[in-house]
Amino acid sequence: MRIGVTGHMDITVETARMVGEAIRQHLKQRAQSDGLVGVSCIGRGADSVFAEAVLSVGGSLEVVLPSRDYREAKVKPDHAEVFDALVARAAAVRVMDFDHASQDAYVAANEAVLRTVDELVAVWDGREDYGRGGTADAVADARGRGVPVVVIWPEGAERESRA
């Protein structure tokens, strides 16, 4: 079973805890069959929470990076340690053929995830406000392809406020 992820980067610490538990419960059901593989871009927030949950239930992790400069250009200092640890634990790392992180690179990474999974977990508040390459776009694309989407947004979940 191959499961991909899309989701918000700006979830609160408490939401990350709640989402992580919900994902683990969902994956435990899937992990009973041999060969659970989680596919993630391991960005801050939902992607990394998902990747950690996959590893915690005994699955293997495949990482898809949007560009060759993604680590340097987009991984903030508060996420670097988690990012590096997940890359080190990944069974495979695929880098999209883009030198620089961009909307096109994110769309290509979403495409690479969706092309290879049986299901998509979406850590999503249901809002459609980010356009191409965002969570809503990935959910719509998955649904359009017939890939089952499991939305995880526990009661009380919140995104960080934008000041």
Summary of the structure (lengths in Angstrom):
residues: 163
radius of gyration: 14.4
end to end distance: 40.2
largest distance: 45.1
contacts: 539
relative contact order: 0.22
helix: 44%
strand: 18%
